[in-house]
C-alpha cells in the first residue's frame, strides 16, 4: 500500500499515521479505487500526507479535501 511506504520517510507519531491511513482508505473507498498498485493510489497518498502536514486532523475532512483538490468530486 503506497501510503505506508511514503509514511516511512515522514517523521510522524502513531496517531498521525493512523489518521492518514484512515483518510487514505476512506478516499479510495469513496472514489471506488480498488487497485492499490494504481499510480493514482500513490498520488492520493501523497496528497493526503500533504493535507495532514497542513494541520488538518480529521480523517474525513482530509479525505474530502483530497477528493476536492484532486478533482474527483
Phi and psi restraints in degrees (range 20) as a CNS / XPLOR table:
assign (resid 1 and name C) (resid 2 and name N)
       (resid 2 and name CA) (resid 2 and name C) 1.0 -56.4 20.0 2
assign (resid 2 and name N) (resid 2 and name CA)
       (resid 2 and name C) (resid 3 and name N) 1.0 -34.7 20.0 2
assign (resid 2 and name C) (resid 3 and name N)
       (resid 3 and name CA) (resid 3 and name C) 1.0 -66.9 20.0 2
assign (resid 3 and name N) (resid 3 and name CA)
       (resid 3 and name C) (resid 4 and name N) 1.0 -36.4 20.0 2
assign (resid 3 and name C) (resid 4 and name N)
       (resid 4 and name CA) (resid 4 and name C) 1.0 -64.9 20.0 2
assign (resid 4 and name N) (resid 4 and name CA)
       (resid 4 and name C) (resid 5 and name N) 1.0 -41.5 20.0 2
assign (resid 4 and name C) (resid 5 and name N)
       (resid 5 and name CA) (resid 5 and name C) 1.0 -63.4 20.0 2
assign (resid 5 and name N) (resid 5 and name CA)
       (resid 5 and name C) (resid 6 and name N) 1.0 -41.9 20.0 2
assign (resid 5 and name C) (resid 6 and name N)
       (resid 6 and name CA) (resid 6 and name C) 1.0 -70.2 20.0 2
assign (resid 6 and name N) (resid 6 and name CA)
       (resid 6 and name C) (resid 7 and name N) 1.0 -35.4 20.0 2
assign (resid 6 and name C) (resid 7 and name N)
       (resid 7 and name CA) (resid 7 and name C) 1.0 -70.4 20.0 2
assign (resid 7 and name N) (resid 7 and name CA)
       (resid 7 and name C) (resid 8 and name N) 1.0 -18.6 20.0 2
assign (resid 7 and name C) (resid 8 and name N)
       (resid 8 and name CA) (resid 8 and name C) 1.0 -64.4 20.0 2
assign (resid 8 and name N) (resid 8 and name CA)
       (resid 8 and name C) (resid 9 and name N) 1.0 -24.4 20.0 2
assign (resid 8 and name C) (resid 9 and name N)
       (resid 9 and name CA) (resid 9 and name C) 1.0 -95.9 20.0 2
assign (resid 9 and name N) (resid 9 and name CA)
       (resid 9 and name C) (resid 10 and name N) 1.0 1.6 20.0 2
assign (resid 9 and name C) (resid 10 and name N)
       (resid 10 and name CA) (resid 10 and name C) 1.0 -119.6 20.0 2
assign (resid 10 and name N) (resid 10 and name CA)
       (resid 10 and name C) (resid 11 and name N) 1.0 126.7 20.0 2
assign (resid 10 and name C) (resid 11 and name N)
       (resid 11 and name CA) (resid 11 and name C) 1.0 -73.3 20.0 2
assign (resid 11 and name N) (resid 11 and name CA)
       (resid 11 and name C) (resid 12 and name N) 1.0 104.4 20.0 2
assign (resid 11 and name C) (resid 12 and name N)
       (resid 12 and name CA) (resid 12 and name C) 1.0 -141.6 20.0 2
assign (resid 12 and name N) (resid 12 and name CA)
       (resid 12 and name C) (resid 13 and name N) 1.0 152.7 20.0 2
assign (resid 12 and name C) (resid 13 and name N)
       (resid 13 and name CA) (resid 13 and name C) 1.0 -83.7 20.0 2
assign (resid 13 and name N) (resid 13 and name CA)
       (resid 13 and name C) (resid 14 and name N) 1.0 170.5 20.0 2
assign (resid 13 and name C) (resid 14 and name N)
       (resid 14 and name CA) (resid 14 and name C) 1.0 -59.7 20.0 2
assign (resid 14 and name N) (resid 14 and name CA)
       (resid 14 and name C) (resid 15 and name N) 1.0 -35.8 20.0 2
assign (resid 14 and name C) (resid 15 and name N)
       (resid 15 and name CA) (resid 15 and name C) 1.0 -66.6 20.0 2
assign (resid 15 and name N) (resid 15 and name CA)
       (resid 15 and name C) (resid 16 and name N) 1.0 -41.9 20.0 2
assign (resid 15 and name C) (resid 16 and name N)
       (resid 16 and name CA) (resid 16 and name C) 1.0 -63.8 20.0 2
assign (resid 16 and name N) (resid 16 and name CA)
       (resid 16 and name C) (resid 17 and name N) 1.0 -43.2 20.0 2
assign (resid 16 and name C) (resid 17 and name N)
       (resid 17 and name CA) (resid 17 and name C) 1.0 -62.1 20.0 2
assign (resid 17 and name N) (resid 17 and name CA)
       (resid 17 and name C) (resid 18 and name N) 1.0 -42.8 20.0 2
assign (resid 17 and name C) (resid 18 and name N)
       (resid 18 and name CA) (resid 18 and name C) 1.0 -62.1 20.0 2
assign (resid 18 and name N) (resid 18 and name CA)
       (resid 18 and name C) (resid 19 and name N) 1.0 -43.6 20.0 2
assign (resid 18 and name C) (resid 19 and name N)
       (resid 19 and name CA) (resid 19 and name C) 1.0 -59.3 20.0 2
assign (resid 19 and name N) (resid 19 and name CA)
       (resid 19 and name C) (resid 20 and name N) 1.0 -46.6 20.0 2
assign (resid 19 and name C) (resid 20 and name N)
       (resid 20 and name CA) (resid 20 and name C) 1.0 -70.3 20.0 2
assign (resid 20 and name N) (resid 20 and name CA)
       (resid 20 and name C) (resid 21 and name N) 1.0 -39.1 20.0 2
assign (resid 20 and name C) (resid 21 and name N)
       (resid 21 and name CA) (resid 21 and name C) 1.0 -68.8 20.0 2
assign (resid 21 and name N) (resid 21 and name CA)
       (resid 21 and name C) (resid 22 and name N) 1.0 -34.4 20.0 2
assign (resid 21 and name C) (resid 22 and name N)
       (resid 22 and name CA) (resid 22 and name C) 1.0 -63.9 20.0 2
assign (resid 22 and name N) (resid 22 and name CA)
       (resid 22 and name C) (resid 23 and name N) 1.0 -45.4 20.0 2
assign (resid 22 and name C) (resid 23 and name N)
       (resid 23 and name CA) (resid 23 and name C) 1.0 -61.9 20.0 2
assign (resid 23 and name N) (resid 23 and name CA)
       (resid 23 and name C) (resid 24 and name N) 1.0 -39.5 20.0 2
assign (resid 23 and name C) (resid 24 and name N)
       (resid 24 and name CA) (resid 24 and name C) 1.0 -61.5 20.0 2
assign (resid 24 and name N) (resid 24 and name CA)
       (resid 24 and name C) (resid 25 and name N) 1.0 -50.9 20.0 2
assign (resid 24 and name C) (resid 25 and name N)
       (resid 25 and name CA) (resid 25 and name C) 1.0 -62.2 20.0 2
assign (resid 25 and name N) (resid 25 and name CA)
       (resid 25 and name C) (resid 26 and name N) 1.0 -41.2 20.0 2
assign (resid 25 and name C) (resid 26 and name N)
       (resid 26 and name CA) (resid 26 and name C) 1.0 -63.4 20.0 2
assign (resid 26 and name N) (resid 26 and name CA)
       (resid 26 and name C) (resid 27 and name N) 1.0 -41.3 20.0 2
assign (resid 26 and name C) (resid 27 and name N)
       (resid 27 and name CA) (resid 27 and name C) 1.0 -65.0 20.0 2
assign (resid 27 and name N) (resid 27 and name CA)
       (resid 27 and name C) (resid 28 and name N) 1.0 -47.7 20.0 2
assign (resid 27 and name C) (resid 28 and name N)
       (resid 28 and name CA) (resid 28 and name C) 1.0 -61.1 20.0 2
assign (resid 28 and name N) (resid 28 and name CA)
       (resid 28 and name C) (resid 29 and name N) 1.0 -41.0 20.0 2
assign (resid 28 and name C) (resid 29 and name N)
       (resid 29 and name CA) (resid 29 and name C) 1.0 -63.1 20.0 2
assign (resid 29 and name N) (resid 29 and name CA)
       (resid 29 and name C) (resid 30 and name N) 1.0 -43.9 20.0 2
assign (resid 29 and name C) (resid 30 and name N)
       (resid 30 and name CA) (resid 30 and name C) 1.0 -63.4 20.0 2
assign (resid 30 and name N) (resid 30 and name CA)
       (resid 30 and name C) (resid 31 and name N) 1.0 -41.7 20.0 2
assign (resid 30 and name C) (resid 31 and name N)
       (resid 31 and name CA) (resid 31 and name C) 1.0 -87.9 20.0 2
assign (resid 31 and name N) (resid 31 and name CA)
       (resid 31 and name C) (resid 32 and name N) 1.0 -6.0 20.0 2
assign (resid 31 and name C) (resid 32 and name N)
       (resid 32 and name CA) (resid 32 and name C) 1.0 79.7 20.0 2
assign (resid 32 and name N) (resid 32 and name CA)
       (resid 32 and name C) (resid 33 and name N) 1.0 26.2 20.0 2
assign (resid 32 and name C) (resid 33 and name N)
       (resid 33 and name CA) (resid 33 and name C) 1.0 -90.3 20.0 2
assign (resid 33 and name N) (resid 33 and name CA)
       (resid 33 and name C) (resid 34 and name N) 1.0 116.1 20.0 2
assign (resid 33 and name C) (resid 34 and name N)
       (resid 34 and name CA) (resid 34 and name C) 1.0 -98.6 20.0 2
assign (resid 34 and name N) (resid 34 and name CA)
       (resid 34 and name C) (resid 35 and name N) 1.0 -36.4 20.0 2
assign (resid 34 and name C) (resid 35 and name N)
       (resid 35 and name CA) (resid 35 and name C) 1.0 -78.4 20.0 2
assign (resid 35 and name N) (resid 35 and name CA)
       (resid 35 and name C) (resid 36 and name N) 1.0 105.2 20.0 2
assign (resid 35 and name C) (resid 36 and name N)
       (resid 36 and name CA) (resid 36 and name C) 1.0 -71.1 20.0 2
assign (resid 36 and name N) (resid 36 and name CA)
       (resid 36 and name C) (resid 37 and name N) 1.0 -11.4 20.0 2
assign (resid 36 and name C) (resid 37 and name N)
       (resid 37 and name CA) (resid 37 and name C) 1.0 -90.9 20.0 2
assign (resid 37 and name N) (resid 37 and name CA)
       (resid 37 and name C) (resid 38 and name N) 1.0 -4.2 20.0 2
assign (resid 37 and name C) (resid 38 and name N)
       (resid 38 and name CA) (resid 38 and name C) 1.0 -64.3 20.0 2
assign (resid 38 and name N) (resid 38 and name CA)
       (resid 38 and name C) (resid 39 and name N) 1.0 135.4 20.0 2
assign (resid 38 and name C) (resid 39 and name N)
       (resid 39 and name CA) (resid 39 and name C) 1.0 -56.2 20.0 2
assign (resid 39 and name N) (resid 39 and name CA)
       (resid 39 and name C) (resid 40 and name N) 1.0 -28.0 20.0 2
assign (resid 39 and name C) (resid 40 and name N)
       (resid 40 and name CA) (resid 40 and name C) 1.0 -64.6 20.0 2
assign (resid 40 and name N) (resid 40 and name CA)
       (resid 40 and name C) (resid 41 and name N) 1.0 -33.5 20.0 2
assign (resid 40 and name C) (resid 41 and name N)
       (resid 41 and name CA) (resid 41 and name C) 1.0 -61.6 20.0 2
assign (resid 41 and name N) (resid 41 and name CA)
       (resid 41 and name C) (resid 42 and name N) 1.0 -38.6 20.0 2
assign (resid 41 and name C) (resid 42 and name N)
       (resid 42 and name CA) (resid 42 and name C) 1.0 -70.5 20.0 2
assign (resid 42 and name N) (resid 42 and name CA)
       (resid 42 and name C) (resid 43 and name N) 1.0 -38.5 20.0 2
assign (resid 42 and name C) (resid 43 and name N)
       (resid 43 and name CA) (resid 43 and name C) 1.0 -62.3 20.0 2
assign (resid 43 and name N) (resid 43 and name CA)
       (resid 43 and name C) (resid 44 and name N) 1.0 -39.9 20.0 2
assign (resid 43 and name C) (resid 44 and name N)
       (resid 44 and name CA) (resid 44 and name C) 1.0 -64.4 20.0 2
assign (resid 44 and name N) (resid 44 and name CA)
       (resid 44 and name C) (resid 45 and name N) 1.0 -43.7 20.0 2
assign (resid 44 and name C) (resid 45 and name N)
       (resid 45 and name CA) (resid 45 and name C) 1.0 -59.6 20.0 2
assign (resid 45 and name N) (resid 45 and name CA)
       (resid 45 and name C) (resid 46 and name N) 1.0 -43.5 20.0 2
assign (resid 45 and name C) (resid 46 and name N)
       (resid 46 and name CA) (resid 46 and name C) 1.0 -63.7 20.0 2
assign (resid 46 and name N) (resid 46 and name CA)
       (resid 46 and name C) (resid 47 and name N) 1.0 -41.3 20.0 2
assign (resid 46 and name C) (resid 47 and name N)
       (resid 47 and name CA) (resid 47 and name C) 1.0 -66.2 20.0 2
assign (resid 47 and name N) (resid 47 and name CA)
       (resid 47 and name C) (resid 48 and name N) 1.0 -39.8 20.0 2
assign (resid 47 and name C) (resid 48 and name N)
       (resid 48 and name CA) (resid 48 and name C) 1.0 -63.0 20.0 2
assign (resid 48 and name N) (resid 48 and name CA)
       (resid 48 and name C) (resid 49 and name N) 1.0 -43.6 20.0 2
assign (resid 48 and name C) (resid 49 and name N)
       (resid 49 and name CA) (resid 49 and name C) 1.0 -62.6 20.0 2
assign (resid 49 and name N) (resid 49 and name CA)
       (resid 49 and name C) (resid 50 and name N) 1.0 -43.2 20.0 2
assign (resid 49 and name C) (resid 50 and name N)
       (resid 50 and name CA) (resid 50 and name C) 1.0 -59.6 20.0 2
assign (resid 50 and name N) (resid 50 and name CA)
       (resid 50 and name C) (resid 51 and name N) 1.0 -46.0 20.0 2
assign (resid 50 and name C) (resid 51 and name N)
       (resid 51 and name CA) (resid 51 and name C) 1.0 -66.5 20.0 2
assign (resid 51 and name N) (resid 51 and name CA)
       (resid 51 and name C) (resid 52 and name N) 1.0 -39.5 20.0 2
assign (resid 51 and name C) (resid 52 and name N)
       (resid 52 and name CA) (resid 52 and name C) 1.0 -61.9 20.0 2
assign (resid 52 and name N) (resid 52 and name CA)
       (resid 52 and name C) (resid 53 and name N) 1.0 -36.5 20.0 2
assign (resid 52 and name C) (resid 53 and name N)
       (resid 53 and name CA) (resid 53 and name C) 1.0 -72.8 20.0 2
assign (resid 53 and name N) (resid 53 and name CA)
       (resid 53 and name C) (resid 54 and name N) 1.0 -17.0 20.0 2
assign (resid 53 and name C) (resid 54 and name N)
       (resid 54 and name CA) (resid 54 and name C) 1.0 -77.8 20.0 2
assign (resid 54 and name N) (resid 54 and name CA)
       (resid 54 and name C) (resid 55 and name N) 1.0 -8.8 20.0 2
assign (resid 54 and name C) (resid 55 and name N)
       (resid 55 and name CA) (resid 55 and name C) 1.0 107.2 20.0 2
assign (resid 55 and name N) (resid 55 and name CA)
       (resid 55 and name C) (resid 56 and name N) 1.0 -2.2 20.0 2
assign (resid 55 and name C) (resid 56 and name N)
       (resid 56 and name CA) (resid 56 and name C) 1.0 -71.6 20.0 2
assign (resid 56 and name N) (resid 56 and name CA)
       (resid 56 and name C) (resid 57 and name N) 1.0 128.9 20.0 2
assign (resid 56 and name C) (resid 57 and name N)
       (resid 57 and name CA) (resid 57 and name C) 1.0 -111.8 20.0 2
assign (resid 57 and name N) (resid 57 and name CA)
       (resid 57 and name C) (resid 58 and name N) 1.0 -24.1 20.0 2
assign (resid 57 and name C) (resid 58 and name N)
       (resid 58 and name CA) (resid 58 and name C) 1.0 -78.5 20.0 2
assign (resid 58 and name N) (resid 58 and name CA)
       (resid 58 and name C) (resid 59 and name N) 1.0 121.8 20.0 2
assign (resid 58 and name C) (resid 59 and name N)
       (resid 59 and name CA) (resid 59 and name C) 1.0 -56.9 20.0 2
assign (resid 59 and name N) (resid 59 and name CA)
       (resid 59 and name C) (resid 60 and name N) 1.0 -37.8 20.0 2
assign (resid 59 and name C) (resid 60 and name N)
       (resid 60 and name CA) (resid 60 and name C) 1.0 -66.6 20.0 2
assign (resid 60 and name N) (resid 60 and name CA)
       (resid 60 and name C) (resid 61 and name N) 1.0 -40.8 20.0 2
assign (resid 60 and name C) (resid 61 and name N)
       (resid 61 and name CA) (resid 61 and name C) 1.0 -66.4 20.0 2
assign (resid 61 and name N) (resid 61 and name CA)
       (resid 61 and name C) (resid 62 and name N) 1.0 -40.2 20.0 2
assign (resid 61 and name C) (resid 62 and name N)
       (resid 62 and name CA) (resid 62 and name C) 1.0 -60.2 20.0 2
assign (resid 62 and name N) (resid 62 and name CA)
       (resid 62 and name C) (resid 63 and name N) 1.0 -44.6 20.0 2
assign (resid 62 and name C) (resid 63 and name N)
       (resid 63 and name CA) (resid 63 and name C) 1.0 -62.1 20.0 2
assign (resid 63 and name N) (resid 63 and name CA)
       (resid 63 and name C) (resid 64 and name N) 1.0 -47.1 20.0 2
assign (resid 63 and name C) (resid 64 and name N)
       (resid 64 and name CA) (resid 64 and name C) 1.0 -61.3 20.0 2
assign (resid 64 and name N) (resid 64 and name CA)
       (resid 64 and name C) (resid 65 and name N) 1.0 -42.9 20.0 2
assign (resid 64 and name C) (resid 65 and name N)
       (resid 65 and name CA) (resid 65 and name C) 1.0 -65.2 20.0 2
assign (resid 65 and name N) (resid 65 and name CA)
       (resid 65 and name C) (resid 66 and name N) 1.0 -39.2 20.0 2
assign (resid 65 and name C) (resid 66 and name N)
       (resid 66 and name CA) (resid 66 and name C) 1.0 -60.8 20.0 2
assign (resid 66 and name N) (resid 66 and name CA)
       (resid 66 and name C) (resid 67 and name N) 1.0 -49.0 20.0 2
assign (resid 66 and name C) (resid 67 and name N)
       (resid 67 and name CA) (resid 67 and name C) 1.0 -60.4 20.0 2
assign (resid 67 and name N) (resid 67 and name CA)
       (resid 67 and name C) (resid 68 and name N) 1.0 -44.1 20.0 2
assign (resid 67 and name C) (resid 68 and name N)
       (resid 68 and name CA) (resid 68 and name C) 1.0 -65.7 20.0 2
assign (resid 68 and name N) (resid 68 and name CA)
       (resid 68 and name C) (resid 69 and name N) 1.0 -49.9 20.0 2
assign (resid 68 and name C) (resid 69 and name N)
       (resid 69 and name CA) (resid 69 and name C) 1.0 -69.2 20.0 2
assign (resid 69 and name N) (resid 69 and name CA)
       (resid 69 and name C) (resid 70 and name N) 1.0 -25.5 20.0 2
assign (resid 69 and name C) (resid 70 and name N)
       (resid 70 and name CA) (resid 70 and name C) 1.0 -91.3 20.0 2
assign (resid 70 and name N) (resid 70 and name CA)
       (resid 70 and name C) (resid 71 and name N) 1.0 -2.4 20.0 2
assign (resid 70 and name C) (resid 71 and name N)
       (resid 71 and name CA) (resid 71 and name C) 1.0 79.7 20.0 2
assign (resid 71 and name N) (resid 71 and name CA)
       (resid 71 and name C) (resid 72 and name N) 1.0 23.9 20.0 2
assign (resid 71 and name C) (resid 72 and name N)
       (resid 72 and name CA) (resid 72 and name C) 1.0 -84.9 20.0 2
assign (resid 72 and name N) (resid 72 and name CA)
       (resid 72 and name C) (resid 73 and name N) 1.0 -12.7 20.0 2
